[in-house]
Amino acid sequence: MHVRFLIHLFLFGILFTPAGTLAQQYIPAPVHAVSFDEWTAANARLANQQPLEEILGILGLSRKDWAEVNTAFETALATTPGYKLVEHYGAVFTSPAVGRFQKIEAQPEPHEALKSYSDFSRIESHLSVASTIGEDIHPVLQSYGFTLYQYTQEANRWHEVRAKAARTGNNAEIYRQRQIDQQFKAHFEKLYKQSGN
């Protein structure tokens, strides 16, 4: 999966849309006997640094077949109207025990390392600014001790906190979150500007 595409989706909260019932018309047909959900789960595992060879073994694919599966499903994500398929991708990505991966004993799990909204906002703002200037976000995540998958798991909780404040009309909490977000964003913009980026 094109990592920049995923990064932009989770930075804007699209991957953290609660899972709902997706009309089957949006889910593409399997490619090389790999369902869209299994492909999504495989991407979550790759983002969590599980070796590609292990994933290919579980799915019974060659590298050539994997490339064809990627192309087909990336095209489906890019061409499906609206965000229905992207929302489904996000729901499976954050809970990747599906299909042939459901039987795997070692499932990626969140660590709940982001203890406060400020912890979340610091990293989210850093990723947003870094991504905007075209910096590879993997080293940024690694500097905080996260893989992409681990971060999406952690951030999911805080995106839900943000969404709950908006749903319930908790203006004081919305204001508090925005203040924190703006402070961190300004901090990282200044930091990057000083470093010449």
ABEGO torsion letter per residue (X at the ends): XBAAAAAAAAAAGAAABBBBBBBAAABBBBBGGBBAAAAAAAAAAAAAGBBAAAAAAAAGBBAAAAAAAAAAAAAAAAABBEAAAAAAAAAAAABABBEAAAABABBBBBAGABABAAAAAAAAAAAAAAAAAGBBAAAAAAAAGBBAAAAAAAAAAAAAAAAAAAAAGBAAAAAAAAAAAAAAAAAAAAAAAAAGX
